[in-house]
Amino acid sequence: MFWLALAAAALLSGVWIAWPFLRIRSVDLTSADGAISIYRDQLDEVDRDRAGGLISDAEATAARAEIERRALHAARSLDQGLAISKRAPLTAVSVTLVAAAATLAGYAWLGSPDAPDQPLAARKQEALTRMADAGDLTSQIQLLIQRTQDNPENFEDWWMLARSYAAIGDHASSADAYRHAADLAGDRPAVLSAYAEAMTLANGNKVPGAARLIFEQVARDSADPRARYYVSLARAQTQDFQGAIEGWTALARSSAPGAPWMPLVRRDIVNMARFLEQDVTDYLPDATPTEIAAAGGTGVMFATDRIATLEAQLAKQPKDYKAWIALARAQAVAGERDAATEALAQARQHFAAAPFVLQKISEAERALGLDLVATGPRGPDAEDIAAAAGMTQAERDSMVEGMVAGLAARLEEQPNDPDGWVMLVRSYATLGQQERAREAYSQAAGIFDGNDAVLRALERQAGRMISSD
């Protein structure tokens, strides 16, 4: 039946292709005849207008002359003769048979008549599944969304969807999926604490009230380490610092030394001990020398000497963000928490226009635990922005130098950026720092040695600037 239908379709297609050869004999007007017939109509219209008194004899004569001139031009320039078509039945039959045979042969060779129909939706689903099996998280999430829509009562699908969202950093969507999973799981501690953690991460790592209630409930009903950690973090964020360090200490003492959460817990204990100016060994009897020094214990004398050295260095070269971070670290070890906070604040001012360096400063602040207790804005407020409009030239130059220092810092860690190196060389040259411009050019040339295209671009765009003093 299938092949019969296919043969009929092929024959119909062949007949349609051959139809011009089956038309009866006909004579068609050529383009010249068609155009001249239009001019005849125009002449007739002029005669009607003259008879009706709409135009004068002179106007009618002028109009006829113009129309006749156009008709004569058309007769000379357009093609002449007749368009004739004749029947060619043998040709038509041949074309029909060839077209039908080619269609059937092509399908027999390339087609799959036994394959079942595949709707578009099924093909899309197959492609999505193939990409998900290859590890594409976005495809996995789309499949999980479909599953939760088809079967909203399946806990495993909601749980996997929440974890997948968390893997790509979409904590808000993760929290929503965890909420559905928690509704289906009842009072399972691990599910509830995962839900509350997603809420916290979506809130910028600040424990919201609803999440704290969940963490406290889970901590009362079980020994879930995640809930116990975040309960203490919530205490620290509400100024209950002693309660926070005691909670983290209890978690550390009840956990295996190799537990995956222990590095984070120990770090927070060290930072809080330094803030409270307490002996960290009271909370971590096995504290390492590094942890003791970081908490303000032994090593304070060294830190004090280091502070003096770094302060002298920064007085000469304030555009060294690593020195600012090292200064804050040494001050934190020496127990000078306020001074460390102030050092990082000064660093932010010097690098206000360098996002990469600002990120590094924030990372150092978190590593030192200063983010737990630091207050005040993290960046320029409205008054700072308004004051920027009234900057002196020296102040603007200082801001530009901060931007250039930030660019140099980024290229130090991410050197594979030809455009960045060209910009750095140009910036140094613009600031009149020719020696630094040459050094940057030499560094870039070494990094991109063998890459002729990049080297030519560097030489063409930056070579002229470093060649002149």
C-alpha positions in Angstrom: 0.0 0.0 0.0 2.8 2.4 0.9 4.7 1.8 -2.3 1.4 2.1 -4.3 0.8 5.5 -2.8 4.4 6.6 -3.4 4.2 5.5 -7.0 0.9 7.5 -7.5 2.5 10.6 -5.9 5.6 10.2 -8.1 3.4 9.9 -11.3 1.4 13.0 -10.4 4.6 14.9 -9.8 5.9 13.8 -13.2 2.7 14.8 -14.9 2.9 18.2 -13.3 6.4 18.7 -14.5 5.5 17.5 -18.0 2.3 19.6 -18.3 3.9 22.4 -20.5 4.5 19.8 -23.2 0.8 18.8 -23.2 -0.7 22.2 -23.7 -2.7 22.8 -26.9 -1.4 25.0 -29.8 -1.7 28.7 -28.8 -0.6 32.1 -30.0 0.3 34.7 -27.4 0.7 38.5 -27.7 4.3 39.6 -27.6 5.4 42.3 -25.3 5.5 44.8 -28.2 1.8 44.2 -29.1 0.8 44.5 -25.5 2.6 47.8 -25.1 1.2 49.3 -28.4 -2.3 48.4 -27.5 -2.0 50.6 -24.4 -1.0 53.5 -26.6 -4.1 52.9 -28.8 -6.3 53.1 -25.7 -4.6 56.4 -24.8 -5.4 57.8 -28.3 -9.0 56.8 -28.0 -9.2 58.5 -24.6 -7.7 61.8 -26.1 -10.5 61.7 -28.8 -13.2 61.2 -26.1 -11.8 64.1 -24.1 -11.8 66.4 -27.2 -15.3 65.4 -28.2 -16.5 66.1 -24.6 -14.9 69.6 -24.7 -12.4 68.7 -21.9 -9.4 69.7 -23.9 -8.8 72.1 -26.9 -7.9 71.1 -30.4 -4.3 72.3 -29.8 -4.0 70.2 -26.7 -5.5 67.2 -28.4 -3.1 67.5 -31.3 -0.1 67.8 -28.9 -1.3 64.8 -26.9 -1.7 62.6 -30.0 1.8 63.5 -31.2 3.3 62.6 -27.9 1.5 59.2 -27.7 2.3 58.4 -31.3 6.0 59.2 -30.6 6.0 56.8 -27.6 4.2 54.1 -29.6 6.8 54.3 -32.4 9.6 54.0 -29.9 8.0 51.0 -28.3 7.5 49.3 -31.7 11.2 49.7 -32.5 12.6 48.7 -29.1 10.4 45.8 -28.0 10.5 42.2 -29.4 8.4 41.4 -32.4 6.6 38.3 -33.6 4.3 35.7 -32.0 4.8 33.3 -29.1 3.7 29.9 -30.2 3.4 26.7 -28.1 2.8 23.2 -29.4 2.0 19.8 -27.9 4.8 17.3 -27.4 3.2 14.2 -26.0 6.2 11.9 -26.3 8.4 14.4 -24.5 5.7 14.7 -21.8 5.5 11.0 -21.3 9.3 10.7 -21.2 9.6 13.5 -18.6 6.8 11.9 -16.5 8.4 8.5 -16.5 11.9 9.8 -15.7 10.7 12.0 -12.9 8.6 9.1 -11.3 11.4 6.6 -11.7 14.0 8.9 -10.2 11.7 9.6 -7.3 11.1 5.9 -6.5 14.7 5.0 -7.0 16.0 7.8 -4.8 13.6 6.8 -2.0 14.4 3.2 -2.3 18.1 4.0 -1.9 18.0 6.7 0.7 14.6 6.4 2.4 13.5 4.3 5.4 10.0 3.1 4.7 10.0 0.8 7.7 10.9 3.6 10.1 8.0 4.7 12.4 6.9 8.3 12.4 8.7 10.6 14.7 6.8 13.7 15.7 8.8 17.0 16.1 8.4 16.9 19.9 9.9 13.4 20.1 12.9 14.4 18.0 13.5 17.4 20.3 13.2 15.3 23.3 15.7 12.8 21.9 18.2 15.6 21.2 17.7 17.0 24.7 18.2 13.6 26.3 21.4 13.0 24.2 22.8 16.4 25.4 21.9 15.7 29.0 23.6 12.3 28.8 26.7 14.0 27.5 26.8 16.1 30.7 25.1 19.3 29.6 23.6 20.8 32.9 21.2 23.1 31.0 19.7 20.1 29.2 19.5 18.1 32.4 17.6 20.9 34.0 15.2 21.1 31.1 14.5 17.4 31.3 14.0 17.6 35.1 11.6 20.5 34.7 9.6 18.4 32.2 9.5 15.5 34.7 8.4 17.7 37.6 5.6 19.1 35.4 4.5 15.6 34.3 4.8 14.2 37.8 4.9 16.9 40.5 4.7 14.4 43.3 8.1 12.8 42.5 10.6 13.8 45.2 13.7 12.5 43.4 13.0 14.8 40.4 12.6 17.9 42.5 15.7 16.9 44.5 17.8 16.5 41.4 16.4 19.7 39.9 17.4 21.6 43.0 20.9 20.2 43.0 21.3 20.9 39.3 20.3 24.6 39.8 22.8 24.8 42.7 25.5 23.4 40.5 25.1 26.3 38.0 24.9 28.9 40.8 21.2 29.7 40.4 20.4 29.5 44.1 17.0 31.2 43.9 15.7 28.6 41.6 17.5 25.9 43.7 15.7 27.1 46.8 12.3 27.0 45.0 13.0 23.4 43.9 14.2 22.4 47.3 10.9 23.8 48.8 8.9 21.4 46.6 11.2 18.6 47.6 10.8 19.5 51.3 7.0 19.5 51.0 7.2 16.0 49.6 9.9 14.7 52.1 8.2 15.8 55.2 10.6 16.5 58.1 13.7 14.9 56.7 16.6 16.9 58.2 19.0 16.7 55.2 16.3 18.0 52.9 15.2 20.8 55.2 18.8 22.0 55.8 19.6 21.9 52.1 16.5 24.1 51.5 17.5 26.6 54.1 21.1 26.6 52.8 19.8 27.5 49.3 17.8 30.3 50.8 20.9 31.6 52.6 23.1 31.4 49.5 20.4 33.2 47.4 20.4 35.9 50.1 24.1 36.6 49.7 25.2 34.2 52.4 23.2 36.1 55.0 21.0 33.7 56.9 17.3 35.0 56.5 14.9 34.6 59.4 12.9 31.7 57.7 16.1 29.8 57.1 17.4 30.3 60.6 14.1 28.8 62.0 14.6 25.8 59.8 18.3 25.4 60.8 17.4 25.6 64.5 14.6 23.1 64.1 16.9 20.6 62.3 19.7 21.2 64.8 17.3 20.4 67.6 16.0 17.2 66.0 19.3 15.9 64.5 23.1 16.2 64.4 23.0 17.6 60.8 26.4 19.5 60.5 25.1 21.9 57.9 22.3 23.1 60.2 24.7 23.4 63.1 27.1 25.5 61.1 24.5 27.9 59.8 23.0 28.4 63.2 26.4 29.6 64.4 26.8 31.8 61.3 23.4 33.4 62.0 24.5 34.1 65.6 27.7 35.8 64.3 25.6 37.9 61.9 23.4 39.0 64.8 26.4 40.1 66.9 26.3 37.0 69.1 30.0 36.3 68.6 30.6 34.2 71.6 27.6 31.9 70.8 28.9 31.6 67.2 32.4 30.5 68.2 31.0 28.0 70.8 28.7 26.5 68.2 31.4 26.1 65.7 33.7 24.6 68.4 31.0 22.0 69.3 30.6 21.1 65.6 34.4 20.7 65.2 34.7 18.5 68.3 31.9 16.2 67.1 33.2 15.9 63.5 35.8 13.7 62.0 39.1 15.6 61.3 38.7 14.8 57.6 35.1 15.9 57.3 34.6 18.1 54.2 33.2 21.0 56.3 36.1 21.1 58.8 38.3 23.6 56.9 35.5 26.1 56.8 34.6 25.6 60.5 38.2 25.9 61.6 38.7 29.0 59.6 35.7 30.7 61.2 36.8 29.6 64.7 40.3 31.2 64.1 38.8 34.4 62.7 36.3 34.7 65.6 39.0 34.0 68.2 41.1 36.8 66.8 38.1 39.1 66.8 37.3 38.3 70.4 41.0 38.4 71.3 40.8 35.0 72.8 43.2 32.1 72.8 42.3 29.9 69.8 43.7 26.8 71.5 40.8 27.0 74.0 38.6 26.1 71.0 41.0 24.2 68.8 43.5 22.3 71.0 45.1 20.9 67.9 45.5 24.3 66.2 48.4 24.5 63.8 51.1 27.2 64.2 49.6 28.9 61.2 46.2 29.0 62.8 47.6 30.2 66.1 49.5 33.0 64.3 46.4 33.9 62.3 44.4 34.1 65.5 46.9 36.6 67.0 48.9 34.2 69.0 52.6 33.4 68.5 54.0 35.2 65.5 52.7 38.6 66.7 56.2 40.1 67.0 57.0 39.0 63.4 53.7 40.5 62.3 54.5 43.8 63.9 57.8 44.0 62.1 56.0 43.0 58.9 53.5 45.8 59.4 56.2 48.5 59.6 57.9 47.2 56.5 54.7 47.1 54.5 53.6 50.6 55.6 56.9 52.0 54.5 56.6 50.2 51.2 53.1 51.5 50.6 54.0 55.0 51.4 56.3 54.9 48.4 54.2 52.8 46.1 50.4 52.8 47.1 49.4 51.1 43.9 50.5 47.6 45.1 47.3 45.8 46.0 49.1 42.7 47.2 51.0 44.8 49.7 47.7 46.2 51.0 46.3 42.7 51.5 49.6 41.6 53.1 49.4 44.6 55.5 45.8 43.7 56.4 46.8 40.1 57.0 49.7 41.1 59.3 47.5 43.5 61.2 44.9 40.8 61.7 47.5 38.4 63.0 48.7 41.1 65.4 45.2 41.5 66.7 44.7 44.9 65.1 41.4 44.1 63.5 40.3 47.8 63.1 43.6 48.6 61.4 43.2 45.6 59.0 39.7 46.8 58.1 41.0 50.3 57.5 43.9 49.0 55.3 41.5 47.2 53.1 39.3 50.3 52.9 42.2 52.4 51.8 43.1 49.7 49.2 39.5 50.0 47.9 39.9 53.7 47.5 43.1 53.4 45.5 41.6 50.7 43.2 38.0 52.0 43.0 38.1 51.7 39.2 39.7 48.3 39.1 37.0 45.5 39.5 39.6 42.7 39.4 41.5 44.1 42.4 38.3 44.9 44.3 37.4 41.3 44.0 40.8 40.2 45.4 40.4 42.6 48.3 36.9 41.2 49.1 38.3 37.6 48.9 41.1 38.6 51.4 38.5 40.2 53.7 36.5 37.0 53.8 39.6 34.9 54.3 40.5 37.1 57.3 37.0 36.9 58.7 36.6 40.7 58.6 33.4 40.3 56.6 31.7 38.8 59.7 32.0 42.0 61.6 32.9 44.7 59.1 30.4 47.6 58.9 29.8 50.4 56.4 29.5 50.5 52.7 31.7 48.4 50.4 32.1 50.9 47.7 31.5 54.6 46.8 28.3 56.0 48.0 26.3 58.9 46.5 28.4 61.5 48.2 31.6 59.9 46.8 30.2 59.9 43.3 29.2 63.5 43.6 32.6 64.4 44.9 34.3 62.7 41.9 32.9 65.3 39.6 35.0 67.9 41.5 38.2 66.0 41.5 41.5 67.9 40.9 43.8 66.8 38.1 46.0 65.1 40.6 43.1 63.2 42.0 42.0 62.1 38.6 45.6 61.0 37.8 45.6 59.0 41.0 42.4 57.2 39.9 43.8 56.5 36.5 46.9 55.0 38.1 44.7 52.8 40.2 42.9 51.6 37.1 46.3 50.9 35.4 47.5 49.0 38.5 44.3 47.0 38.5 44.9 46.1 34.8 48.5 45.1 35.6 47.3 42.9 38.5 44.7 41.2 36.3 47.2 40.5 33.6 49.6 39.0 36.1 47.1 36.3 36.9 45.4 36.2 33.5 48.2 36.9 31.0 46.6 35.5 27.9 45.0 38.8 26.9 46.7 40.5 24.0 44.4 43.5 24.0 45.0 43.9 27.7 48.8 44.1 27.3 48.5 46.7 24.5 46.2 48.7 26.8 48.7 48.4 29.6 51.7 49.6 27.5 49.7 52.5 26.2 48.5 53.4 29.7 52.1 53.4 31.1 53.2 55.5 28.1 50.4 58.0 28.6 51.3 58.4 32.3 54.9 59.0 31.2 56.2 55.8 32.8 58.3 54.7 29.8 60.4 52.2 31.7 57.3 50.4 32.9 55.9 50.5 29.3 59.0 48.8 28.0 58.9 46.2 30.8 55.2 45.5 30.0 56.0 45.2 26.3 58.9 42.8 27.0 56.6 40.6 29.2 53.9 40.5 26.5 56.5 39.6 23.8 57.7 36.8 26.0 54.2 35.5 26.7 53.1 35.5 23.1 56.5 34.4 21.6 55.7 32.4 18.5 52.3 34.0 17.9 53.2 36.2 15.0 49.7 37.7 14.7 49.7 38.9 18.3 53.4 40.1 18.2 52.6 42.1 15.0 49.6 43.7 16.7 51.7 44.5 19.8 54.5 46.0 17.7 52.2 47.9 15.5 50.0 49.4 18.3 52.4 49.7 21.1 55.9 49.8 19.6 55.7 53.4 18.6 54.8 54.5 22.1 57.6 52.8 23.8 60.2 53.9 21.3 59.9 57.6 22.2 60.9 59.2 25.4 
